[in-house]
Amino acid sequence: MVVLTTMVSCKTEEKKTTISVTYPQTKKVDSATTYFGTEIKDPYRWLEDDKSAETASWVKAQNEVTFGYLEQIPFRKALKDRMEKLWNYEKISAPFKEGDYTYFYKNDGLQNQSVLYRKNKEGKEEVFLDPNGFSDDATTSLANVSFSKDGSLVAYSTSAAGSDWNTITILNAVTKEKLETEILDVKFSGISWYKNEGFYYSSYDKPKGSQLSAKTDQHKLYFHKLGTAQKDDKVIFGLNEKRRYVGGSVTDDSKYLIISASTSTYGNEMYIKDLEQPNSKIVTVVGDFTSDNSVIDNVGSKLFIATDRNAPNQKVVTVDASNPTPENWKPFINETKDVLSISTGGGSIFANYMKDAVSFVQQYNYDGKLLREVKLPGIGTAGGFGGKKEETTLYYSFTNYITPGSVYSFDPKTGVSAEYQKPKVDFNGADYESKQVFYPSKDGTKIPMIITYKKGTELNGKNPTILYGYGGFNVSLTPSFSIANAIWLEQGGVYAVANLRGGGEYGKEWHDAGTQLKKQNVFDDFIAAAEYLIAQKYTSSDYLAIRGGSNGGLLVGAVMTQRPELMKVALPAVGVLDMLRYHTFTAGAGWAYDYGTAEDNKEMFDYLLKYSPVHNVKAGVNYPATLVTTGDHDDRVVPAHSFKFAAELQAKQKGTNPVLIRIETNAGHGAGKPVSKTIEEAADIQAFTLFNMGFSELPNKK
């Protein structure tokens, strides 16, 4: 194995900074898999073993090189200090009532984990749960909190080191006394109480081998009866039916259990069980995987169902629980040209539409009458409006790329909104603007993109720009504020977000247009976004970085290998990068609706091989400066994807652009990451990006 050395120079008229990089040696092994008669070599497969000392040694060696490089960037500390200063403001969530208390989350500013507080009827405030004390390094986070209907009991789940495997703890919510032994090894689960008797939760059998990477594909729904041992928990669904994702929720009146079951990330069966009838059978509502369906509420036996069945942009229907199958569904809120999501609270149903990726909200009563359009504070993303039927005040959040998330109260009777909590952030959004454009992709499809920058920015092709995308799994990228992005904008940076096909911004048809044998559309959309930014002189290839995480990490990996000359910096985070083997890890097989698998048929194998980032790194190519980021406890997209991609790039990179991998220890896919680690990672990414664009000092030394 050849040890490579790269060298990066950043200079101004007065200063010159040079950083040399010597990559650790990464051994190759004789490993291969044959697909439809084609042998695919996999020399770095040994890095898939997350339990081996050899892999741990490789991680340590890579981090030493990466952090050694980052420490030499002259403005890295200044960037981190500014980020900490801007991050240090009080953040308070919308309140919610449980029993005799009002609960809310608060972060004083730089606390690693937000704290759950509560107030009694007299207004006395106290800490209810403080995740900062769950572990010495604050890497154990609060994942889910669920109260019984009367608020007297609570079950909460915790995640250690960012893992998807959770532990459930049960308390007397009034006294905060722990009631019994924890429920262990819970994964991809809600917690839904049935009266005060117990709750439903979901998990897989603990896998053989590594709990962080071994395949898990039979999800089960359990009922835990208080006062009994976990080993006695009854399997409600999934014992005889093999489903990858199973969830159960009890209606607010405790009348029904609703079960959702799916084999992939799109399309679910739905079942109902009458909890008022002893030994009642589980009844099928939807018996196939061709649509997404959920019961949003019920009034007695009348069910309200949100669905995209024969309605790609979603609609709401009603049906009686005694005969709930689709042929009996009746229209309630019809499908429109805009994508619908639903929430309920205060005796109303709220239809939150996306119009070109921004929010538009209407309020209905339970007879289907449109009461009003909810007047929002501006153009951006609104979320919330949920609560119990009896609530007289609801809350919603509002944000966009230049407006920090604020909380508003809402009177469901009058439709009047009022500012409830507005954060005090040292950032003046009025100095910046967000502009939505529509650009043509390779096949002529118009793609929306929101570009944010400081007012008065000169379009001279020299503005440092981050282009962000996702493009998958029906996920919609809507405007939201980020401290890290605010720092980038302060430095004169441009931040652009493209709403690619594969996402959910225009419903199921938009999603499907970026899946399986149409996945290249997503990459073409992203490439066209970069070309638009360059053509309009927002930036140029020398000042462009592309960024995305998870499925967005795949996006970055595919685009940088297809068009390496298009950008100066590539930032793939926790990416799905080995498209031939992704389905062999944890719950990865559940992503096949979007990707297909290499084992499906030869056509699908050939298609995946053509864009799989790990398999499309070619020797002798000058790839952009690349900082791969991942977590050593990521059991969603296992870090082996990133390990193998980094190894391929380091072995084959032709030019002097550095290829580094930053591996966060005791961190997972991203959820629950401590604020301190989040700040450090964001500062490192921006420092790496600016440095490799040629800056030896911050453009704006605020």
N, C-alpha and C positions, 0 to 999 in steps of 0.2 A: 504494500500500500504506500503510495506516494504521499508524503506530508507536504501540503501546499502552504504557501505564504502569500497573502495578499496585502496590499498597502493602499491606504486611503489618505488623500491630502485634501485639507480644507484651507482655503486661504482668502485673505482680504489684502488690501494694499499694504497693511502694516504687519499682519500676523500670518503664520503658516503652522498648521498642526498636522502632523503625520502619525498615523497609528498603523503598526504592522500587526498582522494576524497570522498565527501558526495554528492550524487546526489539529485537534487530537487525531490520532490514528483510529480508524474504524475498520475492523477486520471484515472480510467477506467470507461467507460460507457457501458450500455447495448445496443450495436449497432451491427447489423448483416445484412448480405445479403445472400439470398438463390440463389444458382446457380445449376440448373439441379438437384434439390432435396437435395443439400448439403448446410447446413447452415455454413457460414463463419463469425465468430465473428470478430468485428472490434473495439476493446475497446478504441482506440485512435483516432477515427474518428473526435472527437471534435476539434482536432488540424488542421483539414482541413479548419476551419473557420478563414481565415487570417484577418478578420475585428473585431474579438472579443477581448475584453479586457483580457479575460482569456488566450487566445493564446499569446497575447503580454506579459502578466505576465510570462508565461512559458518560452518564448524566453529570457526574461530578466534574469530569474533565471538560465537558462542553461548557458547563456553567462557569468554570474558572476562566476559560477563554473569553466567553461572552461578557462577563462582568468586568474582567480585566480590560476589555475594549471600552465598555461603557464608561468606566471610571476615568478614562482619558479624554472624554469629550469635555471641552472646557466649560460649557454652560449647563452641563447636566444637573449640578447641584442648584444653580439659580432657577432652573426650570422646576425642579422638585420643590424648592422653597416657595416659589410663586403658586404652585399648585396647592400646596398645603395651606397657604394663606387664604386662597380663594375658596378652598373646600371648607374652611373653618367657619361655618355658619350653622345656626340652629335649624334643624329639619323636623317638622312635625306632621304626622299623617292626619287624615280625616279620622274623627272619633267614631266609635261604634259602641252600642249599649248591649250589655250582657247582664241579666239579673238586675241588681241594685247598683251596678257600677257602669261608668263610662270609661272605655279603654282607648288608648291611642299610643302610637309609636313616636319616640323622640330620639334624636341624635344631637348631642350638644355641639357637634361640629366635626371633630376628628375621632370620635369613638369608633372603634373597629366594627362594632355591631350596634344596630339601633336597639333601644331599650323599650320594653312594653310597660307603660304606666297605666294607672287607673285613678279615677276620682270617685268618691262616694257621693251620696246625695247632698251632703253638706259642702262639697267642693274640696275636701281634703285629698291631696295627691300623694300617691306612693308608687314605688317601683313594684311591678308585679313579676316580671321576668327580665333578668339582665343577662343576655347571652355572653357578655364580655367576661363573665366569670365561669363559663362552661368549660374552658380550657385555658391553660397558662398562656398560650400564644394567640388566643382569640380566633382560632381557626375552626372552632366548633360553633355552628350557627343555628339559629332558630329557623326551621323550614316550614312549619305549618302549625297553626293554633286553631283548635275547634272547641267551642263551648257547647254544653248541653242546652236544650231549649230554655230552661229556667235559669241558666247562668250559674248554677251551683257547682258544676263539674267542668273540668277542662282537660283535654288531652293535647299535648304538643309534641311535635317531632323535632329532632335535632340531627344535623348532618356534621360528621367529623371530617375535617380536612377537605371539604368540598365534595365528598362522596355522595352519590345518589342513594346509597344504603343509609337508612335512617333508623333512629330509636325513638319510640313513643313513650312519654312519661305522663302519668295520670295524677291530677291533683284535685283536692277539694278547693274549688276556686275561691271560696269565701275565706278559709283559713290558710290557704296555700300549702296545706299538709299533703305530702306525698301519700297516695293511697295504696299502691301495690307495686310489684316488680315491673320493670320496664318491658315493653314489647320490643323485641329485637329483630334485626334483619328485615326491615320494611323498605320497600322500594316502589317508586312511582305510585304513590298512594295519597288519597285524601283521607280524612277522618270524619265520619258522619255518624252522629249520635242517634240512637233510638231511645227516646225518652231519657230516663236516667239509668237504664239497664245495662247499656254497653254501647259499642260503636263498631262500624264496619271499616275495614282497612284492606289494603291489597299488598301482595308481595309474591316473590318467586321463591322456590326452594333454594336454599343456599347452594351455589354451584360447587362442583368439584374443581380443584385447582385454584387459580387466583380469583378472589372475589372482585377484583378490579377489572378483570378482562375476560373471564370465562363467559361463555354464551348463556344467556337467560332468555327463554322464550315461552315459558308456560306460566302465565300470571294467574293468580287466584284471589278471589274475594273471600275474606274471612269475617266472622262476627266474634268480637271479644266481649264476653259477658263479665261484668265487673265482679271481682272476688274469685275468679277462676284463673288457672294457669294458662299461659300462652299455648302450651302443648295440647290443651283441650279446646282451643278455638275451632269453631265449626267452619268448614269450607262451604260457602254458599254457592259459588260458581267457579268453574275452572278446573274442577277435579277430573271431569270426563271430557271437557271441551278444551282443546288446546288453543289458547288465545294469548297474544303477546302483551296486550294491554287490557286490563279489566278494572273497572271502577264501580263503586256503589254509593248512592246518596239517598238519604231519607227525605221525603217531602216535609215542608215546615210543619204540617199538621200531624206528622208521624203516621200518616195513613198508608203510604206506599214506599217501597224500596225500588229505586230505579237503577238498573244495571246497564252499563255500557261495556261492550266487548269488541275488540278489534284485533286484526292481525298485522296492521300497518298503521302509519301515522295519519292516513286518511281513510274514512269509511268505517262506520261502526254498526254492529247489531245493537238493538236496545230491547230490554226486557223489563217487566214490571211484576212486582209481588205485592199482594194485599197483606199488609202487616196486621190488619184488624181481624183477619180470619185465620185462626190457628191451622197450621199445616197447609196453608194455601200453596198452590203451585206457582212456579215462575212462568209467566205468560209472555210469549213473544210479541213485541210491538213491531220491530223491524228485523227481518231475518236474513239480511244480506249486508255486504260491505260496500254498496255502491253509493252511499250518501252519508253525510255527517248529520247526526240527530241528537237532540238533548231536550229533556223536559225542563222547562224554565220555571214552571209553577203549576199549581192545581187549585181549583176551587171545588171542593168535594171530589166527585169522580170525574170532573172535567179537567182534562190535561191540556196544557199549553206547550206546544212543541216547536222549537226552532229547528229548521231543517233546510238542506239544500237539495232535497229530493225533488227532481224536476224543477229546480229553482236554483241555478248556479250562484246567484247572489244572495241566497237565503230568504226565507219567508217564515211566518209563524202560522201554525195551524192549531185547531182544537179537535179533541176527540174524547169520547167517553171511555174510561178505563175498562169498562166491561167488554168493549169490542174495539181494541185500540189500533188495529192494523191500518196501513196506509190507505186502503180503499175507502175507509170511513172518515178520513181526515177532512175537516172543513176549513176553508180559508179564514184567516183572522187578520194578519198583516201581509199583504201581497208583496211579491218580489218586485223590486224596481231596478233601474239601471245601476244603482249604487249598492255596494256591499253592506249588509246589515249585521249588526250584533245587538244582543238584547240584554237588558238588566231589568230587575223589578224591585220596587220598594215604595213604601208610603201609599199602597193601594193603587199604584200605577205601573204601567209597562213602558219602558223607555227604549225607543228604537234609535240606536246610534249608527248613523250611516257614514261611510267613507266616500267623500266626493273628491276624487283625485288625491287620495291619501290624507285628506284633512276631515275633521269631524263636523257632522250636521246631526242634530238630535231632535227627535219628536217624542211627545208624551201622549200615551193612549190610556184610556180606562179599560177595565176588564170586559166591557161590552164591545170593545173594538172601535170606540169613538176617538177620533183625533182631538186631543184637548188643546195642544199648542206646539209650536216650534220653540225649543228652549234657546233663548238668546245667550250665546257664549261670549266670553270676554274678548275674543278675537279669532284670528285664523290659526288653527293649530289642532292639537289633540286633546279631546276631553274624554275622561273615563270616570266611572263610578256610577252614581245614581242608584246604587243598590242598598237594600236595607229590609228590615222587617215590614210586614204589611201595615202594622200599627204606627210606624214612625211618622211624626209630623214634620221632621226636618231631615232631609237627605244631604249628601255631600258628593261633590265631584272634583276632580283635579283638572287643571288646564295647563298646557305647556306648549312651547314650540322651540325652534332652534336657538332663539335669542331671548326667550322668556323662561326664567326658572319656574319649576313646577309650583303652582299655588293651589290652595284648597278653597273651594267656594261652598257655601251653604245654599240649599235650594228648598223652597217651600212648594211642595207638590200641589197644594190647593190654589195658590196664586201664580205660580210660575216665576216668582221673584228670586233672583240670585243675589248673594251678598258675599263680599270677600271675607273669608274666615281666617285664613292664614297665608301670609305672603312672606317668603323668605327674604332676609336682608343679605344680599349677595353683592360683593364689591365688583359688580359688572354692570355696565350701562348698556342695556340692550338697544337703546335708542341710537347708539353709534353704529349699529350694524343693520344689515338688511338680508332678508331671505327672498329669493326670486325663484318661482317655479317655471321651468321650461319644458317643452316637449320636443324631443329630438328623434330622428329616424334611426332605427336599428338596421342591420344588414339587409333584412327582408322588407324594409319599409315600415314596419310596425312603429307607431309613435310611443315612445317611452317617457314617462314623466321623471323629472329630476328637480330637486330643490337645491339651490346653490346659495350658500350663506357666506358673507364677507363684510368687511368694514366699509361703511359708506365712503365713497370717494376713491376706492381702490382703482388704480390704473390698470387697465387690461393690456398689459405689455408682454405677456407670456412668461413673466418671471416671478409670479406669485407662488409660493409653496402651497401645494394643494393636496388634500387627502380626498380621494374618491372612495366612498364606502358603499358596499352592496351586500345583499344576502341571496335573494332569488331562489327560494325553495320552501317546501313544506307549508304552503299557504300562509306564510308569515308576512305581515304587512309592516313596512317601515314607515311609521308616521312621525311627524315632527316632535322632537323632545329635546329638552335642555340637558347639557352635559358639561360639568366643570372642565373636564379634559378638553372638550371641543372649544369651550370658551377661551381657554389658554391658547389654543391654536389660533383662534380668531384674533386674539390680542397681539399675537406675533405677526400679524399681517397675513395669516394663512386663509386660504379658501377651503371651505368644507362642503363637499357635494355628496348628496345621497340619491342614488338612482333606484327607482322602483321597478325592478327587473321582473320579467316573466318568471314564473315559478313561485312568486309571492302571492299574497291574497288580496292585493289592492283593488283588483277588478273581478274578484270572485273565482269560481272553480275553473272557468275556461282559461283565465289568466294563469292560474296555478298549473293546470294540465299542459299548457303550452311550453312549460319549462321542465317537464319530467321525462324520465326514461329516454326514449329515442329522440326526444326534442330538447334534451338538456343543453345542447350546444346553443340554443336560442339565448339561454341565460348568459353564457359567456360572450356571445355576439352583442347582446344588449349592453354589457359592461364595457366591452371594447369600444362600442360606438359612443358611450358616455365619455370615455377618455378622449376619443377623437373630437367630440364636440367641444369639450373644455379647451382643448389645444387649438382647434380651429377658431374659436371665439376669443382666443388669447387670454383666457383666465389664467392659463399656465402653459407649460411646454413639457416635453418628455423629461427634460433635465430637472424639472421642479414638481413632478407628479409622483405621488405615492398612492398605491391601491391597498385597501384594507377590508377585511371581513373576518368573521369568526364562525366556527362550526361549519355549517353548510357554506357560509361566506368564506371560510378558510379554504374550502374546496374551490370556490369561485376564484380567489386570488391565485391559488396554486395552478389552476387550469389556464388562467389568462396570462400569467407570467411565463408559463412554459410555451404557450402558443404565440405570444407577442412580447418577447422579452425586451425589445427595443422601445416599447411604448411608454414605459415608466422608468423612473430612476430608483424607486424604492418599492419593495413588496413586503406586506405585513400580514401573512397568514396566521390566524390565531385559532388554536384548538381545532384544526381543520380535519375534515374527512378527506384524506389524501391518497390512500391506497384503495382504489375503487374495485379491485378484484377480490379483496379480502375483508372489506368493512363489515360484511354481514356475519362474519365468524366471531365477532367480539360482542360481549354483553348483549344489549337489545338491538344491535345494529341491523339485524334482519328485518326489523320493523320499518326500516326506511326504504324498503324495496318499492313502495308505491312511487316514490320520487325517482329512485335510481335504477330499479331493476337489479338483478344480480348476474355475476359472471357465469353462474350455473344455470340460468334460465334457458338459454339457447345460444347458438353461435352468433346470431346477429347482435344480441345484447352484449355478449362477451366482446365482440369486435368493437362495438360502440364504446363500451367502458374503457377498453384498452387504449382507444384512440385519444381519450382526454385525461385518463387517470394521471394526476400529477407525478406520483412516484415513478410511473413507468414512462414518462415523457420528458425526463431530464436527459438532455443529450450532451455528450462530451464536445468540448470545443465551442460552446456557446457562451456569450457574455451575458449572464443573467443579471438582473438588477440587484442592488444592495438589498439583502433579505434578512429580516429578523423574524424568525419563526417563534411563536410563543405557545406554551402549553403548560399543563399542570401534571405533576407526577401522580396525583390521585384522581385524574379524570377518568371516570368509569362510564361516561356517556360516549365521548369520542376518545378512545384510548390513546395515550401519548405516543404509542408506537407509530401511528400515522405520521406525526411530526418528526419523530426520531429518524425514520427511514427516508423521509423527504429531505431533511437536513443533510443526512449522510450522502445521499445521491448528489445533491447540489455541491457540497464541499468537494466531493471526488471529481466532479466534472466541470466545475466553473472555470471558464477560460480567462476572464478579465480580472481586474483588481477590485471589483466590488465585493465587499465582505458578505459571507453567508454565515449567520450566527443563529443559534437556538437558545432561547431563554426559557428555562424549565423551572417553574415555580414549585417549590417543595411544600407539601401539606396543602395543596390546592387542587381543585377539581375543574369542572367545566366552566365555572364562573360564579354560580350562585353561592351567596354566603361568604364570598371572599372578604377578608378584613379590609377596612378602609386604608390602613397603612400599606398593605400589599397592592391594593388597587392604585393608589397614588404613585408608588414606586414604579409599577409596571407602566402606567400611562406616561410618566415623565421619561422613562427609558425609551419608550417607543418614539416619543416626539423628539427626544435628543438624537437618537439614531437617525431619524428621518431628516431632520434639519441639517445635521452634520454631513450626511451623505448627499445632500443637495448643495453642499459647498459652503455652508455657514460655519464660521469659527466663533461666532458670538451670536447671542439672541438678536433677531431683527428689532425687537422692541424690548429694551431692558427696563421693564416697569418694576 
